[in-house]
């Protein structure tokens, strides 16, 4: 089995154990302190909820030569919600998240006349966000950090001339850390709608790895993502 696939499996298993430790630690804390809160989402008091997540990312990458949230990707996974009080809690998600960038430029070529250069950047992550929550007037506000591990990526350009992109020399970093803010509201029984915004706090690719003429600025590249999610809590 290739070394990169072995590393990915090891990383995924480590994330699963991290989620397990998170849940056990939170439950132990609540049992020791005697904190059992009224669940905002349910009528009966609960210590924690589990949830399934399905949604879409609307992504761009700051530091490329394009602008706009034109890359649409899958955002799916599971969630554990720990309730500390009636209003305060914490969540941890385990997600598969597709990010990246899309761009088009209209140019003139002596060979083709007017043509469109198309740019494709696809970056796929295993992502673990941890966010604190505060509930008020039917809304659940959240803020926290997300750790992402790169699964794979692809990058290519359709142009009148070949553009060389080397998967090693132009590789993305294997990890990303983002700040996360979001808002959730209940829409029907156990179904909730959540909107989130995420932005990298570290560069996902330094300047010296960006393909020539496809970088902007001197600070590298950063994920810049909105996501809209449906959450089913049980």
C-alpha positions in Angstrom: 0.0 0.0 0.0 1.4 3.5 -0.9 2.9 5.5 2.0 0.5 8.4 1.4 -2.6 6.1 1.8 -1.1 4.5 5.0 -0.5 8.1 6.4 -4.1 9.0 5.5 -5.5 6.0 7.3 -3.4 6.6 10.4 -4.5 10.2 10.4 -8.2 9.3 10.1 -7.9 6.7 12.9 -6.2 9.3 15.1 -9.0 11.7 14.5 -11.6 9.1 15.5 -9.7 8.5 18.8 -9.6 12.2 19.3 -13.4 12.5 19.0 -13.8 9.5 21.4 -11.5 11.1 24.0 -13.3 14.4 23.6 -16.7 12.8 24.3 -15.5 10.7 27.2 -13.7 13.7 28.8 -16.8 16.0 28.5 -19.1 13.4 29.9 -16.8 12.7 32.8 -16.6 16.4 33.5 -20.3 16.8 33.5 -20.7 13.8 35.8 -18.2 15.1 38.3 -19.6 18.6 38.4 -23.3 17.5 38.4 -24.1 19.8 35.4 -27.1 18.4 33.5 -28.6 21.1 31.3 -31.9 21.5 29.5 -31.2 20.8 25.8 -32.1 23.7 23.5 -32.9 21.3 20.7 -35.1 18.9 22.7 -37.7 19.2 25.5 -36.0 16.6 27.7 -32.7 17.3 29.5 -29.7 15.7 27.8 -26.0 15.7 28.4 -25.0 15.4 24.7 -26.5 15.0 21.3 -25.1 13.2 18.2 -25.7 14.5 14.8 -25.3 14.0 11.1 -24.2 16.8 8.8 -24.7 17.3 5.1 -24.0 20.6 3.2 -22.0 22.5 0.7 -18.9 24.6 0.8 -18.7 27.9 -1.2 -15.0 28.4 -1.4 -12.2 30.6 -2.8 -8.5 30.7 -2.0 -7.0 34.1 -1.1 -3.6 34.5 -2.7 -4.5 33.2 -6.1 -5.3 35.5 -9.1 -9.1 35.0 -8.9 -11.9 36.3 -6.8 -15.2 34.9 -5.8 -16.7 31.9 -4.0 -17.0 29.9 -7.2 -15.7 26.5 -6.0 -18.6 24.4 -4.7 -17.8 21.3 -2.8 -19.2 18.6 -0.5 -19.3 19.2 3.3 -20.4 16.1 5.2 -19.8 14.2 8.4 -20.9 13.8 12.0 -21.1 15.9 15.2 -21.1 15.5 18.9 -22.8 18.3 20.9 -22.0 18.6 24.7 -24.3 20.7 26.8 -22.8 22.5 29.8 -25.8 24.6 30.7 -29.1 25.5 29.1 -27.3 28.1 26.9 -23.7 27.1 26.7 -22.2 24.0 25.0 -19.4 22.8 22.8 -19.3 20.7 19.6 -16.8 18.6 17.8 -17.3 17.6 14.2 -15.6 15.0 12.0 -16.0 16.1 8.4 -15.0 15.5 4.8 -14.7 18.9 3.3 -14.0 19.9 -0.4 -12.4 23.3 -0.8 -10.4 25.1 -3.5 -10.9 27.7 -6.2 -12.3 28.3 -9.7 -11.5 31.0 -12.1 -12.0 32.2 -15.7 -10.1 34.9 -17.7 -11.0 36.1 -21.1 -7.9 36.6 -23.2 -6.8 37.2 -26.8 -4.5 34.7 -28.6 -2.8 35.2 -32.0 -3.6 31.5 -32.6 -7.2 31.2 -31.2 -8.5 34.7 -31.1 -10.7 35.4 -28.1 -10.6 32.5 -25.6 -11.2 31.7 -22.0 -8.5 30.4 -19.6 -10.0 28.2 -17.0 -8.4 27.5 -13.6 -9.3 24.5 -11.4 -8.0 24.0 -7.8 -9.5 21.1 -5.8 -8.3 20.5 -2.2 -10.0 17.8 -0.1 -9.6 17.6 3.7 -10.5 15.6 6.7 -11.6 18.3 9.1 -12.2 18.5 12.9 -13.8 21.8 14.1 -14.3 22.4 17.8 -16.6 25.3 18.6 -18.1 26.9 21.7 -21.9 27.6 21.5 -24.2 30.2 23.1 -27.9 30.0 22.6 -30.3 33.0 22.7 -33.8 33.6 21.4 -33.9 30.4 19.2 -30.4 31.0 17.7 -27.2 29.1 18.4 -24.1 31.2 18.0 -20.7 29.4 17.7 -17.0 30.3 17.4 -13.9 28.2 17.5 -11.1 26.6 15.5 -10.8 23.8 13.0 -7.9 21.4 12.3 -7.8 20.0 8.8 -5.6 17.3 7.3 -5.0 17.2 3.6 -6.4 14.1 1.8 -5.6 14.9 -1.7 -5.5 17.8 -4.2 -5.5 18.5 -7.9 -4.8 21.7 -9.8 -4.8 22.3 -13.6 -5.3 25.1 -16.1 -7.0 25.0 -19.5 -5.2 27.6 -21.7 -3.9 28.1 -25.3 -0.5 27.2 -24.0 0.4 24.3 -21.7 0.9 25.3 -18.0 3.1 23.1 -16.0 2.0 22.2 -12.5 4.2 19.8 -10.6 2.4 17.8 -7.8 5.5 18.0 -5.6 7.0 21.4 -6.3 3.5 23.0 -6.3 2.1 20.9 -3.4 -0.2 22.3 -0.7 0.6 22.0 3.0 -0.6 18.8 4.7 -2.4 20.7 7.5 -4.6 23.8 7.8 -6.0 25.6 10.9 -9.0 27.9 10.5 -11.1 30.1 12.7 -14.8 29.3 12.6 -17.9 31.3 13.3 -21.4 30.2 12.7 -25.1 30.5 13.4 -27.7 27.6 13.7 -31.5 27.6 14.0 -34.0 24.8 14.3 -36.3 24.4 11.2 -38.3 21.2 11.8 -38.2 18.7 14.7 -34.7 17.4 14.8 -33.5 19.2 11.6 -31.4 22.4 11.9 -29.8 24.8 9.4 -26.3 26.0 10.1 -24.3 28.7 8.3 -20.6 28.9 8.9 -17.6 31.0 7.8 -14.0 29.6 7.9 -10.7 31.3 7.2 -7.2 29.9 7.4 -4.9 31.3 10.1 -1.9 29.7 8.5 -0.9 29.5 4.9 -2.0 26.4 3.0 0.8 27.0 0.4 3.8 29.3 0.6 4.7 31.7 -2.3 7.6 29.5 -3.6 5.2 26.6 -4.3 2.5 28.6 -6.2 2.6 28.1 -10.0 4.2 31.0 -11.8 1.8 33.9 -12.7 -1.0 32.3 -10.6 -0.2 33.9 -7.2 -1.1 37.2 -5.7 0.6 38.9 -2.8 3.5 37.8 -0.7 1.9 35.9 2.2 1.0 32.6 0.5 -2.5 31.2 0.0 -5.4 30.8 2.5 -8.7 29.0 2.4 -11.7 31.3 2.5 -15.0 29.4 2.9 -18.7 29.8 3.6 -20.6 26.6 4.2 -24.4 26.0 4.5 -25.3 22.8 6.3 -28.3 20.7 7.3 -27.8 19.1 10.7 -29.9 16.2 12.1 -29.6 15.8 15.8 -30.6 12.6 17.6 
